[in-house]
């Protein structure tokens, strides 16, 4: 019996396969935080380097557990300008990645730092780093 036939029969009877892997939720919205305005308007393009940076966290399953890398990406070059990795998703993970990006690039005023609305992205702490470097964090 072929894979597609099994998939079709399972779909018809409402059966789904079982996965041994546990999922990991990386974006947990903070209900108390006010949403920042979207300065890039979901248009992820930049005319020159150090104008728009995006940030995100993901997870990598390992034999020992999950590892969480956080990255800051320059939208113009699509290059990672700052990163950090840890066994947790606490605020210092993303502030370390942002600090590395600030140290590596030393941007002028006017950089937009865009991230999703996850509470672990430490918006308040990231905002403090951004304000000290004249970055607009949204």
C-alpha positions as CSV (number, residue, x, y, z in Angstrom):
1,X,0.0,0.0,0.0
2,X,1.4,3.4,-0.9
3,X,1.9,6.4,1.4
4,X,-0.6,8.6,-0.4
5,X,-3.3,5.9,-0.1
6,X,-2.7,5.5,3.6
7,X,-2.8,9.3,4.0
8,X,-6.1,9.4,2.1
9,X,-7.7,6.6,4.1
10,X,-6.5,8.1,7.4
11,X,-7.9,11.5,6.4
12,X,-11.2,9.9,5.4
13,X,-11.6,8.2,8.8
14,X,-10.3,11.2,10.8
15,X,-7.1,9.5,12.0
16,X,-3.9,11.4,12.5
17,X,-0.3,10.1,13.2
18,X,1.4,10.4,16.5
19,X,4.6,12.3,16.9
20,X,7.0,11.6,19.8
21,X,8.4,15.1,19.7
22,X,7.0,17.7,22.0
23,X,6.2,21.0,20.4
24,X,7.7,24.2,21.8
25,X,5.8,27.5,21.8
26,X,8.2,30.4,21.4
27,X,5.8,33.4,21.1
28,X,3.8,34.0,24.2
29,X,2.0,37.3,24.0
30,X,2.0,39.4,27.2
31,X,-1.6,40.4,27.9
32,X,-0.6,43.4,30.0
33,X,1.8,44.9,27.5
34,X,0.5,47.5,25.0
35,X,1.1,46.7,21.4
36,X,3.7,48.8,19.7
37,X,2.9,50.4,16.3
38,X,4.2,48.5,13.3
39,X,6.6,51.1,11.7
40,X,7.5,48.8,8.8
41,X,3.8,48.0,8.0
42,X,4.7,44.4,7.3
43,X,6.9,45.6,4.4
44,X,10.3,44.1,5.2
45,X,12.6,46.0,2.8
46,X,15.2,48.6,3.4
47,X,17.0,50.9,1.0
48,X,20.3,50.7,2.8
49,X,22.0,48.9,5.7
50,X,21.2,49.6,9.3
51,X,17.7,51.0,8.6
52,X,15.5,48.1,9.6
53,X,16.4,45.3,11.9
54,X,14.2,42.3,12.8
55,X,14.5,40.0,15.8
56,X,13.2,36.6,16.6
57,X,13.7,33.5,18.8
58,X,13.4,29.9,17.7
59,X,14.3,26.6,19.2
60,X,16.4,23.7,18.3
61,X,15.7,20.3,19.9
62,X,18.8,18.4,21.1
63,X,19.4,15.2,23.0
64,X,19.9,17.3,26.2
65,X,16.7,19.4,25.7
66,X,16.0,22.6,23.8
67,X,18.4,25.3,22.8
68,X,17.0,28.8,22.1
69,X,18.9,31.0,19.6
70,X,17.8,34.7,19.3
71,X,18.9,36.6,16.2
72,X,18.8,40.2,15.0
73,X,18.8,40.5,11.2
74,X,19.5,43.5,9.0
75,X,16.7,43.5,6.5
76,X,18.7,45.2,3.7
77,X,21.5,42.6,3.6
78,X,19.5,39.7,5.2
79,X,22.6,39.1,7.4
80,X,22.5,38.3,11.0
81,X,24.1,41.2,12.9
82,X,23.6,39.9,16.4
83,X,22.8,36.6,18.0
84,X,22.7,34.9,21.4
85,X,22.0,31.3,22.4
86,X,20.8,29.9,25.8
87,X,18.9,27.1,27.4
88,X,16.1,29.5,28.3
89,X,13.9,32.2,26.7
90,X,14.3,34.9,29.3
91,X,14.8,38.6,28.5
92,X,18.6,38.6,28.7
93,X,18.7,36.2,25.7
94,X,17.3,38.9,23.3
95,X,19.0,41.8,25.0
96,X,22.4,40.0,24.5
97,X,21.6,39.5,20.8
98,X,20.7,43.2,20.5
99,X,23.8,44.3,22.4
100,X,25.9,42.2,19.9
101,X,24.2,43.9,17.0
102,X,24.8,47.3,18.4
103,X,28.4,46.5,19.1
104,X,29.0,45.0,15.6
105,X,27.3,47.6,13.5
106,X,27.3,50.8,15.6
107,X,24.3,52.2,13.8
108,X,23.4,55.8,13.4
109,X,20.1,57.2,14.7
110,X,17.0,56.1,12.8
111,X,17.3,52.3,12.9
112,X,13.9,50.5,13.3
113,X,14.1,47.4,15.5
114,X,11.1,45.2,14.7
115,X,10.1,42.1,16.6
116,X,6.9,40.1,17.2
117,X,4.8,40.5,20.3
118,X,6.2,37.8,22.4
119,X,6.7,38.7,26.1
120,X,10.0,36.9,26.2
121,X,11.4,39.4,23.7
122,X,11.7,41.7,26.6
123,X,10.3,44.8,25.0
124,X,11.0,47.1,27.9
125,X,14.6,45.9,28.4
126,X,15.2,46.0,24.6
127,X,13.7,49.4,24.5
128,X,16.3,50.6,27.1
129,X,19.1,49.3,24.9
130,X,17.5,50.9,21.8
131,X,17.0,54.3,23.5
132,X,20.6,54.4,24.6
133,X,21.6,53.8,20.9
134,X,18.9,56.0,19.3
135,X,17.0,53.1,17.8
136,X,13.3,53.2,17.3
137,X,12.1,49.8,18.7
138,X,8.7,48.6,17.5
